[in-house]
Amino acid sequence: MSPSPIDVGERFLRTLHDPGVRSRMHTLHSMCDPNATWWVDTGKDRAAGALGVNPGSERPWPLHGTMRVDEKFDHIKSHAGDLFPTGVALKIASGSFADDTVAILEGEGFGYSKHRRVYNNRYAFVFEVHDGTITAIREYMDTLHAQDIFGYDRASNSTVAQTETPEIATIRNDTEELMARAWMAFSCSDIDAFSSCFSESATWWTDSGVERVRGRFDLQHTAADGTPFHGVVPINEKVDYIRQRMGSSYSGVAINVMPFRFISGKGRVATEAVGNAVLSNGRIYQNRYLLIADIVNSRISKLREYCDTLHVADVTGA
């Protein structure tokens, strides 16, 4: 019997972050299909991170778009050991969940760079697993923090992607229907209907860029100070912030958020989606999201929004 997608994902991540594992890269290779890919979003270079695009060999690490896993492992060997002499520890969060072939794992990495700067990223990994073998990895993280630590600047390669119109996600149960309904209302700028999908005490988390403490999951902050990098905030404040941003930055309409995959289990549902908008400053906003919700009594009680924070900062000036 093949191991579950969650077991495969956890073993992969623990092996990846443990330099004491003998033949570590060989073990990681053995867990993956020869044609498996690894995707991380790309900051300012939106075209390179588009779904289904291989942007070629000239890609900075770690914000590289879609890459074959063997290339990714070569990059890890070339860069990680030099940048993090003592490695990067990973704590996998509780509450991982999966359907038959796709697992969602959240975690937090911690390490000191060779310049003694603290690297403390929050991750969500999507593992596609078939017969116990990984066929694709998508890694959502705080790209603004990664840029700050790794120092790769894609400013000279700032691009706009062709509008991504993925296939409509299949809805298989009530929790996925709730998420579909929420993001349909959001995309239609019906913020009242959107907010009705949340419980009154719900919270919304987005990572915090260069201000790492603010992004901790165990601290609650406010959305009233107008930053998109706010950590955990009450849903009523987040809704007020959304309305304000629609008026000031999005020309009176919300971002068009298009889900292309739902994964659900254990009272949680994840939505992979792409978002598009034309900002009032004329810039094109094109983000890719992993939205993870805890569901209680048919309402969203917690939402965690993983997205390309470097792109947010670039196009909005946040």
Secondary structure, DSSP 8 states (H G I E B T S, - for coil): ----HHHHHHHHHHHHT-TTSTTHHHHHHHTEEEEEEEEE--TTBTGGGSTT----S---SS--EEEEHHHHHHHIIIIIHHH-TT--EEEE-S--EE-SSEEEEEEEEEEE-TT--EEEEEEEEEEEEETTEEEEEEEEE-HHHHHHHH----GGG-B-------------SHHHHHHHHHHHHHHTT-HHHHHTTEEEEEEEEE--TT-GGGG-TT-B--STT--S--EEEEHHHHHHHHHHHHHHTSTTS--EEEEEEEEEETTEEEEEEEEEEE-TTS-EEEEEEEEEEEEETTEEEEEEEE--HHHHHHHH--
